[in-house]
Amino acid sequence: MSMGNLSWRWPWLPVLALVLALAFSLLAYRKARRGRSDQEPGARVWTLNSDLDTEEGHEALRRWRRLNRCAAALLSLALLMVLSLAARPARVDRTLEQGHNRDIVLCLDVSGSTLPYDRQVIASYLDLVRNFQGERMALSIFNSTSRTVFPLTDDYDMITAELSKARRILDGVQSQDRIDAMSGRQYQDISDWLEGTQNRRDTTSLIGDGLVGCAALLPQFAPKDQSKPAKAGQRSSSLVLATDNVVSGKPTYTLEEALKLTSAAGIAVDGLYSGPDQGTEDESTKQMQRLIEARGGIFLRRQDGNSINALVRQIEHRHGADPRQQEQSSLVDAPGWWTLALALALSGYLLLAWRLKR
């Protein structure tokens, strides 16, 4: 049942209540009639009017009857509002929702050479999160092996909580003095957070393997022999790789091979150098910059003041800044005016009931 933009989800409920009320009223009326017919003919009936048969008594009685009728009317109105609310008045809510059609994976090197600087990178990730709305994001950390901190999700409260927790845990490893001052509990927190990233002996910071592990979180990534170009309409994907590109051990994939795989899957890779200041001019850093920029990615150094802003602009430019828009319609409860009318009617009835008792 609807009236303009307003409808009732359970319109049968007030109708049923009214039918029952009328049935009870009819039964009460018939019982009263039957009671009067049972009285003896010609019997004298005493009424309140016998004692109020004065001008002052008549005026008081008329006033009492008027107040009584008003109270009955207000109580009836309150009951009507209750029945209307029980029928659940609702309206159609039309909203224009927007979303973004892209996935972003944050890929963090947690080897010994980068761990003292990872807290700054995590802080940069938090800045990155604040600049997006609607994208799905994930965090993967790696050393000799990879561990997923959280998979692709658009739950920004959870993302912010996990990144804030990581930043707090890594606060104690930024310098040797802080490491020496750490408590046993802090050591355990760091150990728990890094668990699963060092499962190969005498091997650390396998950049290519870590990048492949991060890319595996994206739905369009496929094994080497099955990689296919990105399909039209597919969610665009981006990886933000934070590392110093210092490899110790024999990886399954080199950084160049891993970048070829991500490129074949249509996954864009941007890089953040996370290492000591003196390493920014090392050949390994320059190699990482060449490989990433050769495939259209942006390479930034942790020390760059506007690095996050530049990275955001690059991702927006690459994937398009216009979000998808879609009109959503839903039926929502609209008890507003009915609740107000019920409150006013019930308040008026209680006031009159108090006055009638005086």
C-alpha positions in Angstrom: 0.0 0.0 0.0 1.5 3.4 -1.0 0.7 7.1 -0.9 3.0 9.0 -3.1 6.5 8.3 -2.0 5.3 6.8 1.3 4.2 3.1 1.6 3.4 0.6 4.3 5.2 -2.7 4.5 2.5 -4.4 6.6 -0.7 -2.5 5.7 -2.9 -5.5 6.8 -1.8 -5.0 10.5 -3.8 -1.8 11.3 -6.8 -3.1 9.3 -6.8 -6.3 11.4 -6.4 -4.3 14.6 -9.3 -2.0 13.6 -11.6 -5.0 12.8 -10.8 -6.5 16.2 -11.4 -3.2 17.9 -14.8 -2.8 16.2 -15.7 -6.4 17.1 -14.9 -5.8 20.8 -16.8 -2.5 20.8 -19.9 -4.2 19.3 -19.7 -6.9 22.0 -19.4 -4.4 24.7 -22.3 -2.4 23.4 -24.5 -5.4 23.1 -23.6 -6.5 26.7 -24.5 -3.0 28.0 -27.9 -3.1 26.2 -28.6 -6.5 27.6 -27.8 -5.2 31.1 -30.2 -2.3 30.8 -33.0 -4.6 29.5 -32.7 -6.8 32.6 -33.6 -4.0 35.0 -37.0 -4.2 36.6 -39.7 -2.0 34.9 -40.4 1.2 36.8 -37.5 0.7 39.1 -35.9 3.9 40.3 -32.3 4.3 39.2 -30.0 6.5 41.1 -27.4 8.4 39.0 -24.7 10.9 39.7 -27.0 13.6 38.3 -29.2 13.3 41.3 -26.5 14.8 43.5 -25.3 17.3 40.8 -28.6 18.7 40.0 -27.4 22.3 40.5 -26.0 24.9 38.1 -22.5 24.6 39.5 -22.7 20.8 39.4 -24.0 20.9 35.8 -21.1 23.1 34.7 -18.5 20.9 36.4 -20.1 17.8 34.8 -20.1 19.4 31.4 -16.4 20.4 31.8 -15.5 16.9 32.9 -17.3 15.4 29.9 -15.5 17.7 27.5 -12.1 16.8 29.0 -13.1 13.2 28.9 -14.0 13.3 25.3 -10.7 15.1 24.4 -8.8 12.5 26.3 -10.6 9.7 24.5 -9.9 11.4 21.2 -6.2 11.8 22.0 -6.0 8.2 23.1 -7.7 7.1 19.9 -5.3 9.2 17.9 -2.3 7.7 19.8 -3.6 4.2 19.1 -4.0 5.1 15.4 -0.4 6.3 15.3 0.7 3.1 17.0 -1.1 1.0 14.4 0.4 3.2 11.6 3.9 2.6 13.0 3.2 -1.1 13.4 2.5 -1.1 9.6 6.1 0.2 9.1 5.8 3.3 6.9 8.6 3.4 4.4 9.9 5.5 1.6 12.1 4.8 -1.4 15.6 6.2 -0.9 17.6 7.0 -4.0 21.3 7.7 -3.6 24.1 8.1 -6.1 26.9 5.8 -5.0 30.4 6.0 -6.5 33.2 3.5 -6.4 36.6 3.0 -7.9 37.5 0.0 -10.1 41.0 -0.7 -8.9 43.2 -2.7 -6.6 46.3 -1.6 -4.8 48.8 -3.9 -3.1 51.4 -2.5 -0.7 54.5 -4.7 -1.0 57.0 -4.1 1.8 60.6 -5.5 2.2 61.2 -6.4 5.8 64.8 -7.7 5.5 67.5 -6.5 8.0 68.7 -3.7 5.6 65.3 -2.1 5.2 63.6 -2.8 8.6 65.0 0.3 10.3 63.3 2.4 7.6 60.1 0.5 7.2 58.3 2.6 9.8 58.7 5.6 7.6 57.3 3.6 4.7 54.4 2.5 6.7 53.7 6.1 7.6 53.8 6.9 3.8 51.3 4.0 3.3 49.0 5.6 5.8 49.2 8.8 3.9 48.5 6.9 0.7 45.4 5.3 2.3 44.0 8.8 3.3 44.2 9.9 -0.4 42.0 7.1 -1.7 38.3 6.2 -1.3 36.7 3.0 -2.6 39.8 1.2 -3.8 40.6 -2.2 -2.5 44.0 -2.4 -0.8 46.2 -5.2 0.5 49.5 -5.4 2.4 52.2 -8.1 1.9 55.6 -8.2 3.6 58.5 -10.3 2.4 62.1 -11.3 3.2 63.1 -14.7 1.9 59.4 -15.6 1.8 56.2 -13.6 1.8 53.4 -13.1 4.3 50.0 -11.5 3.7 49.2 -9.0 6.5 45.7 -8.4 5.1 44.2 -9.3 1.7 42.4 -7.0 -0.7 39.7 -5.1 1.1 37.9 -1.8 1.1 37.5 -1.8 4.9 39.5 1.3 5.6 39.1 1.1 9.3 40.8 -2.3 9.3 43.5 -1.1 6.9 44.3 1.9 9.0 44.3 -0.2 12.2 46.7 -2.7 10.7 49.1 -0.1 9.4 49.0 1.8 12.6 49.8 -1.4 14.5 52.7 -2.1 12.2 54.0 1.5 12.7 53.9 1.1 16.4 55.7 -2.3 16.4 58.4 -1.0 14.1 59.1 2.1 16.3 61.7 0.2 18.3 63.9 -0.9 15.4 64.7 2.5 13.9 68.2 2.7 15.5 70.6 0.6 17.5 69.9 2.5 20.6 66.2 1.8 20.4 66.8 -1.8 19.7 69.0 -2.1 22.8 66.2 -0.4 24.8 63.5 -2.7 23.7 61.6 -4.8 26.2 61.0 -8.5 25.9 57.4 -7.8 24.9 58.5 -5.5 22.1 60.9 -8.2 20.8 58.0 -10.7 20.8 55.7 -8.3 19.0 58.2 -7.8 16.2 58.9 -11.5 16.0 55.2 -12.2 15.7 54.7 -9.6 13.0 57.7 -10.9 10.9 56.8 -14.5 11.3 56.6 -16.3 8.0 58.9 -14.0 6.1 62.2 -15.9 6.9 61.6 -19.5 6.0 64.8 -20.0 3.9 68.2 -20.3 5.5 71.0 -17.9 4.5 68.7 -16.0 2.2 67.2 -12.6 2.7 65.6 -9.8 0.7 64.5 -11.8 -2.4 63.0 -8.9 -4.2 61.7 -10.7 -7.3 60.1 -13.5 -5.2 58.5 -10.9 -2.9 57.1 -9.0 -5.8 55.6 -12.2 -7.3 54.1 -13.1 -3.9 52.5 -9.6 -3.7 51.2 -9.9 -7.3 49.6 -13.3 -6.4 47.1 -11.3 -4.2 45.6 -9.8 -7.4 42.9 -11.8 -9.3 44.3 -11.3 -12.8 47.8 -12.6 -11.9 48.6 -16.0 -13.4 51.6 -18.3 -13.4 54.4 -17.6 -15.9 53.1 -19.9 -18.6 49.6 -18.7 -18.3 49.9 -14.9 -18.1 47.5 -13.1 -20.4 47.0 -9.4 -21.2 44.4 -7.6 -19.1 40.9 -7.9 -20.4 38.7 -4.9 -21.1 36.6 -3.9 -18.1 38.9 -5.7 -15.7 39.8 -4.0 -12.5 43.0 -2.0 -12.9 45.7 -3.1 -10.5 48.8 -1.4 -9.0 51.7 -2.6 -6.8 53.7 -0.2 -4.6 57.0 -1.9 -4.0 59.1 -0.6 -1.1 62.7 -2.0 -1.0 66.4 -1.1 -1.2 66.8 -3.8 -4.0 69.7 -5.4 -2.1 69.5 -9.2 -2.7 71.2 -11.8 -0.5 70.9 -15.3 -1.9 69.5 -17.0 -5.0 66.0 -16.0 -5.8 63.5 -17.9 -8.0 62.7 -14.7 -9.9 64.9 -11.7 -10.4 63.3 -8.3 -10.1 63.4 -8.0 -13.9 61.7 -11.4 -14.4 59.0 -10.5 -11.8 58.3 -7.2 -13.5 57.9 -9.0 -16.8 55.3 -11.2 -15.1 53.4 -8.3 -13.6 53.5 -6.4 -16.9 52.2 -9.4 -18.8 49.3 -9.6 -16.3 48.5 -5.9 -16.8 49.7 -5.0 -13.2 51.4 -1.6 -12.9 54.3 -1.4 -10.4 55.6 1.7 -8.6 58.7 1.8 -6.5 59.7 3.4 -3.2 63.3 3.2 -2.2 63.5 2.2 1.5 67.1 2.2 2.7 69.8 4.4 4.1 70.4 7.8 2.5 73.9 6.8 1.3 72.4 4.0 -0.8 70.3 6.2 -3.0 73.1 6.4 -5.6 74.1 2.7 -5.5 73.9 0.7 -8.7 71.2 -1.5 -7.2 69.0 1.5 -6.6 69.5 2.9 -10.1 68.8 -0.5 -11.6 65.5 -0.7 -9.7 64.6 2.8 -10.9 65.4 1.9 -14.6 63.4 -1.4 -14.5 60.3 0.2 -12.9 60.3 3.4 -15.1 60.9 1.3 -18.2 57.5 -0.2 -17.7 55.7 3.0 -17.0 55.9 3.0 -13.2 57.0 5.8 -11.0 60.1 5.5 -8.8 60.4 7.6 -5.6 62.8 7.8 -2.7 61.7 7.7 0.9 63.5 11.0 1.4 61.4 12.8 -1.2 59.2 15.3 0.6 56.2 15.1 -1.9 56.7 11.4 -2.7 53.2 10.3 -1.6 51.5 13.1 -3.4 53.4 12.3 -6.6 52.5 8.6 -6.3 48.8 9.4 -5.8 48.8 11.7 -8.9 50.6 9.0 -10.9 48.1 6.3 -9.9 45.1 8.6 -10.6 46.6 9.5 -14.0 47.3 5.9 -14.9 43.9 4.6 -13.9 41.7 7.6 -14.5 40.4 9.9 -11.8 36.7 9.6 -12.6 35.0 7.0 -10.3 32.1 4.8 -11.4 28.7 6.2 -10.5 25.6 4.1 -9.9 22.2 5.0 -8.6 21.0 2.8 -5.8 17.4 2.6 -4.7 16.3 1.0 -1.4 13.2 0.9 0.8 13.9 2.5 4.2 11.7 2.9 7.2 10.2 6.5 7.6 8.7 6.7 11.0 9.6 10.4 11.6 6.3 12.3 11.5 4.3 9.4 12.8 6.6 9.1 15.8 6.2 12.9 16.5 2.4 12.7 16.2 2.3 9.7 18.6 4.5 11.5 21.1 2.2 14.6 21.0 -1.0 12.7 21.2 0.2 10.5 24.1 1.6 13.6 26.0 -1.8 15.3 25.6 -3.7 12.3 26.8 -1.5 11.9 29.9 -1.9 15.6 30.7 -5.7 15.4 30.4 -5.8 12.1 32.4 -3.8 13.9 35.2 -6.3 16.8 35.1 -9.3 14.5 35.2 -8.0 12.8 38.4 -7.8 16.1 40.3 
